[in-house]
């Protein structure tokens, strides 16, 4: 018998009129707890609306993979991302999304990543050389700047470095705006087509950013030179069936999508990797041994020489998945696990819950890179840090390559240690970021 998903009634927020207030403030605490109390499919609501949580891996797989056409539209939270990205791959839906995915996919083929490998290595080593013996350092802003530099050069080569730096600064401003909107939903009601005292900084950042990006695109369209970068690939992309390429507005949105998605998630992931390495000296010792034994493998572009490094990164992404959840909106009446899902329902797929529940993992609180040995790798139904199905993150190989390079570049010359007085706390906003930064100490090896 098909039934309605149970509604969470405790705790109840007297003003917001439901439990959604608590899910927004502390999802890592409440979503698993409610799964124990209400089951694998339940609804959280407030006076502003409701969302249905799918906390069973098989049902989540139906939403993301098997029945994805019924759940292609994104949830309301993606309105925040549109402020940064426009209608790019992350925020678009339907036929438009399918067309854009087809056009952009070749730019992220593994062979294309070889062209930017050396740049990633050079930038990572340059940043690693700045540290050692200077006390505790907040690495969060440093990794944010490093990953912005890498994605800037990957997108625009090196001929527009000053303009790429301006785009980076404006992205920082818009990131801050998006975070404020998540914490203060009333900001959704503010006008964005003209500046107000509360939106002027965001408005001018968007204007300047659009001017810069559209200017770069216009110069590239007029020029005869070819560029072996992501923008060059986007400009030359053409649908074989229709002959259609990307419009200037589509190019702008994809450039901004890659900029935002290509630095925020990777910067946060590096913070979590080094945090875990700093608090597990036995893991650090094995990492240093592997990196030392690999010799010049990084210069030769041989990431296969660092299997344990990859295991450490994958286990870190299990414990602290930077994409901690994904949202979908049902476009056609459906049934999941005996529960009715009506068209228009917003669904939340809590990736962090699948990565951390003792139902599916032995001692999930333990940091154990050996979970990712070839004969022990978990299945994709309980481990999917880059999403699942057709909408799997298009830059997953780019991100893994970047994380391996940064980890090996830093640990080749540095030993990372925790700051005893600093409390590490995850903050589940757009991404799973360290709430108050990440203070670490570095010593030269």
N, C-alpha and C positions, 0 to 999 in steps of 0.2 A: 504494500500500500504506500502510495506517495504521500509524504507529509511535509509540513512546513519546518524549516530549520528553526531550532529553539532560539529564543531571544535571550540574550544575557541580561539579567536583572540586577546583579550584584557585582561590584558596587554601583550605586545609582547616583549620578550627579544632579543635584536639585535644580541647578540653573539650566544646564544643557539638556536635561531630560533623558538621560540614558547612560550607558557605560562607555560610549565612544570617546568621551573626554579622557578617560583613563588609558584607553588604547593609544590615543595620540600622545599622551605624556610619557607612558612607560610600556611600549608594546612588547619589549623583550621579557618583561615580567608577567604581563597579564595574558597575552595570547596563549602561551603554553598552559597557564593555569586554567583558563576557560576551556581549553581542549580537554583537560582532565574532568572538568565539572559538567560540560555540556556536550561533549562528543566531538567528532571529527568535522562536522559542519554546523556552524552556529552563526547567529547574526548579532552584530553590535550596532546600536543606534543612538541617535540624539535628535534634538529638535531640527537639526539641519540635514538629516538624512541617515542612511544606514548602509552597512556593508556586510557581506556574508564571508566569513573566514572558512577556507578549505584547508583543514589541518591534517589530511590524510594524503600520503604520497601518491597512491594510485589514483585518487580523485583529482589531485592537482595535475597529474600527468594527463588525465582526460581533458582538463581545461586547456593546458598549454600545448599538448601534442595531438591527441587523437581527435578532439572536437574543437580544435583551435579556431575554425571558421565561425563557430558560434560565439567565440569570446575574443574577437580580434580588436574590438574597441577598447581603448585604455580607460582606466578609472579617473575619477575627478582629480586625484592628486597630480595627474600629468599636466593639469592647467598651470601648475607652478613651473614645471619644466619648460613649458612653451614660452615663458618669459625669456628664458635663456636661449632656447634652441629653435624657436619657431616651429614649423611643421616638418621637422626632420625625421630620420628613421626611428628615433626613440618615441616620438609623440604622434606620428601619423598613423593612419589605419586604412584598412580596406584595399581597394585596387591601387590607390595612390601609393600606399606603403609598399605593395608588391612590386610596382614599377620602379620605385626608388631603390629597393633592396637589390633588384636585378642590375641596376645601373652601377651601384656602388660596390657590390660584392667583389669584382676583380681587383679593386685597389687594395684589398686586405688578404689576397692570396699569399700563402707562405713565401713564395718566390719573390714577391714584391717587397717583403720585409727585409730581404738581404740588402737592398739599396740603402736602408737607413740603419743597419746594424752598427756600422762603425761609428756613426754619429751618436747613437745611444751610449756606446762604450765610452767615447771621448767625453761626453757631457757628464756621465755618471762618475768617471774617475776624477774629473775636474772638481766636482762637488765633494767627493770623498776626501780630496786633498786639503780641504778647508778645516777638517776636524782633527782633534786629538789632543787630550790633556788640558782642555780649557774649561773643565767643569761641566755641569749639566746643561744641555741644549734642548730647546723645543724643536724637534725635527719636523713637525707638521707643516709649518710654513715653508721650510726649506724644501721638503719633498714636493709640495705644491708648486713651488717655483721651478724646480728641476723638471717635473713632468710637463709643466707648461712650456718650458724651453724645448723639450723634446718634441712635443706635439706641434709646436710652432714651426720647427725646422722640418718635421716630417710633412706638414701641410704645405708650407710655402718655400721649401728649400732654404737658401740663405740670402736671397736677394731682397727681402723685405723685413729684415730683423727688427728695425726700429718700429715699423708698423705692427708687426706681430707682438712686440712688447706692449704697445698701446692696447691691442686687443686683449692681452693677458690681464692688464690692469682693469679693463672694463668688465671682464668676466668675473674678476674678484668682487667688484661692486655688485654685479647682478647675482652672484652666488649669495652674498650677504642679504640681498633683497628677498631671494627665494627662501632663505632660512627664516627670515622675519615673518614671511607669509605663513610658513608652516606653524610657527609658534603663535601667530596672531591672525587667525583666519579672517577677521574683519577687514584685513588689508586687501582681500579679494575684491571688496566693494569700491576701492579707490579707482578713480579714472586713470588710464594709462596713455591716452592719446594726446594729452597735454600735461605740462608739469604743474604740480601742486607742491606746497611746502614739504609734504611727506613723500612725494614721488620724484622730486626734481633731480636728485642724484641718479636715480635709476633711469629716468627719461633721457638725460643728457648722455649717460653711458651707452644706452641703446642707440641713440642718434649717431654718436661718434663711431661706435663699433660698426654700424651699418655703412657709414660713409667710408671707413677704411676698407672693409671687406669688399664692398661693391667697387671701390676704386681699384683694388688688386685684381678683381675679376675682369673689369673693363680693360685694364692694361694687358692682361693675359690674352683676352680675346683678340685684341688688336695686334699683338706682337707675333712675330714669326718663330721665336725661339721655343724649343720644346723644353719642358721641365720634368725631371724624373721625381715628382713628388705627388702627394695625394691630390692636391688641387689640379695638377696636370692630368691625372687619371680621371678625375671627375669631369673636367672640361672635354676630354676626348671620348667619354662614355657615350654609347649610342645603342638604343634598342634595335636589335636586328630585325624585328618584325615591323616596327613602325618608323624606324629611322629617327626617332625622337631622342634628343639629348636633354640636358637639364637647362631650365631657364635660369636667369640670374638670381631670382628669388629662391629657387630650389637649391642652387649652389650655395647661396648665403646660409640657408638653414642647415644644409649638411655640413658646411664648414664649422658652424657654431656647435652643431651636435657633436662632431668629432672633438672639437676643442674642449667642450665641457665634459663629455663622457670620457675623453682620452686623458684627462689629467686628474679629475676629482677622485674617481674610484681607485686609480693606481697609486696616487699619493697616499690615500688612506690605507690601502693594502700594505704599502711599505712600512708605514708606522706600526701596523699590527705585527708584521713579520719581525721587525727589529725588536719590538717589545717582547715577543715570545722568545726570540733567540737570547735576549739579554737576561731573561729569567730562567733559562734552561741551559746551564753551562755545558751539560753533556751533549746537547744538540749543537751548541756553538763549536765545541771541540771537533765533532764530526764534520761540520761545515768547513772549518778552517783546514782540516786535513784533506778534504776533497778538493777545495779550491787550490791549495798548495800543490797537490799531486797533478792537477790539470795543466799546470805550466802555462803555456801561451795559448791554451784552447780558446780563450775569449777573443784573442786577436785573430785567430783563425776562423772565428764565427761558428765554433763547434759547441753548441749548447748541450749536445748529448753527453758531454764530459761532466755534466753536473746533475746527475740523477737525484742525488740526495737533496741538493738545493731545491729542485723542483718539488720533491716530496714535502719539504719544509713549507714552501709557499702554498701548496695545495692544502696542507693541514691547517695553515693559518687562515686560508679562505674558508675552510670548514668552520673554524671556531669564530671567526669574525668576517662573515661574508659582507663585503662592502655593498653589494646589492642585497639588502636584507629581506626584501619582499618585492613582489610584483603585483600590480593591479590589473584587473580586466573588467569589462562591462559586457554582460550577456546581451546578445542582439536577437536571440531566438529562444523561446521557452524551452527549457531542458530539465533533465533530472540527473542528479548526482547522488549516488549512494542511497537512493530512496527518498531524497529530498527534492522538493520542487524549487527550481531556479527560474524565476520569471524574467522575461525580456526586460532590460533596463536595470537589472540587479548589478550592483558593483561587487566584485569578488576580490578578496585579498588572499594571495598565496604567500605564506610566511616562510621564506627560504631558510631563515635562521632556525626555525623550529625543526625543520627536517634535518638540519645539520647538527642539532644538539640534543635531540630527545633520546633518553635511554631506551625507548622502544626500539630504536633502530641502530644504536651505537653502544658498544661496550665502554663504560666509563667515558662518556662524551666530554666531561670537563677536563680530561687529561690531554695534554699536548703530545701527540704521538705521531711523528711523520711516517713511521713504519706502516700506518694504515694504508699508505699509498704505494707500498711495494707492488710490483706487477701482479703478484698472485693474491693480493689482498684488496685491490682497489674496490671501493664501494660502487654500487650501481647508480645509474643516472636518475633513478627515482628518488633517492635520498641525498644526492650530492649534485647540485647544479648551480655553482656560484655565478655563472654567466647566463642564467636563465635556461629555458628548454624549449624545444620545438622550433618552428620556423622563425620565431622572434628571438632566438639565441643571439647574444651580443655579437655583432659582426666583427668587433675588434678583439675577440678573446685571445687569438694567437698573438696579436700585437701586444696585448697587456701581459701575457705570460712571458714573452720574450723580454719585455722591458723590465719586469720584476726580477727575472733571473739575472739579467745584466746588472741591475742596480744592486742586488744582494751580493753578487760575487765581487763587484767593484768596491763596495764598501768594506766587506769582510776580508778582502785580500790584504788591506793595509791597516784595518782597524779592528779592535776588540770592542764590542758594545756591551755596556753594563747598565743596569737599572739605576734610577735616581731614588734612593731609599725614602726620601720625603715626599714623593709624588704619588698621588692616587690615580690609577688608570681607570677610566669609566667610559664605556661605549655610549654613544648618543645616536639613536636611530632616527635620523631625519631623512633627507633625500638619499644619502648614503649612510653607512654605519661608520661614523667618524669618532675619533677620540674626543670626548666632551671638552676637555680643557687643554687640548694639545697633547704632545707626547714628549715628556722630558726624559732624555737619555744621556749617558756619559760615554765618551769615546776615548780609548787609549790606543796609541800607535802600537802595532805588533812588532 
